[in-house]
Amino acid sequence: MSYKAEYIWIDGTEPTARLRSKTRILPDGAELPVWGFDGSSTNQAPGGASDCVLKPVFSCPDPVRGGDDKLVLCEVFNTDMQPHSSNTRAQLREVAERYADQESWFGIEQEYTFFVDGRPLGFPAGGFPAPQGFYYCGVGNDEVFGREIVETHLDACLQAGLAVSGINAEVMPGQWEFQIGPVGPLEASDHLWIARWLLYRIAEDFDVAATLDPKPVKGDWNGAGAHTNFSTKAMREDYEPIITACEALALNARKHIRGYGADIEHRLTGMHETSPWHQFTYGVSDRGASVRIPWQVEAEKKGYLEDRRPNANIDPYIVTRLMVDTCCSALENAGQV
């Protein structure tokens, strides 16, 4: 007997990387071997030296195929077994290990939009629906579009054992969100990439496309983000480290913006629950700030912060690395660990 292993990796497309995958048949009980692929077809190698290496780093049950089949997330390496330049997970590994004693947790809110026939699901052909307002967390055929796909995706994430923690309809028709976490930086990022792959794959069966475009419809419509909730052990026990983390994010605002997703200026305009991309603010219960401190965190004097700047199209390995590096180094320097 044998099983199917779907090898999944992140390619070298810029400015926003894409997911790729292919299937390998393995004997029952066999370990997941290193494999290879044509990097010249994924923006990761020239044609004259096209081989790249896939090294499995995370696997889970495949809820699409079922049985003993697996989804296998891989890091990309060069043939000398050094991390490929597009391998942002390797860069996160180093930072996560350096600050492992601070026990960073992440909860990432992945927004996305369904498209069909070149328009968001729920938009009439050649026109626009009623203005946003009733769609957020809505119910009913005139307010919610794509629920069957969303529920199928949620069940698949649960069957795969991913750390999915919820779903909700978002502000624009055809726009939804799922949440991953709270878990550590590598786990949050790995699970998010697999959840994205499952979203795209399941949407195929409904003849619908899912996009992470940060501003899928221009004009008076909300963009799509990946609000990132972050805490360390010290932050979960005391309020002062939360303020220290916010101040550190302020000092490194431009560096973070560069790593928070392509076309971020289209979404962070100062409207639609955003702060302008070139400004940094933080505040309690303020969804118009760059970083929000939830009201209950201030009330309890401990907890977490929400960085509202990351785009839907982020590379989570980059965002979690930036946040761990910036916040944990600041807490270490302040003696708040």
Summary of the structure (lengths in Angstrom):
residues: 337
radius of gyration: 20.3
end to end distance: 51.1
largest distance: 60.7
contacts: 1123
relative contact order: 0.14
helix: 30%
strand: 27%
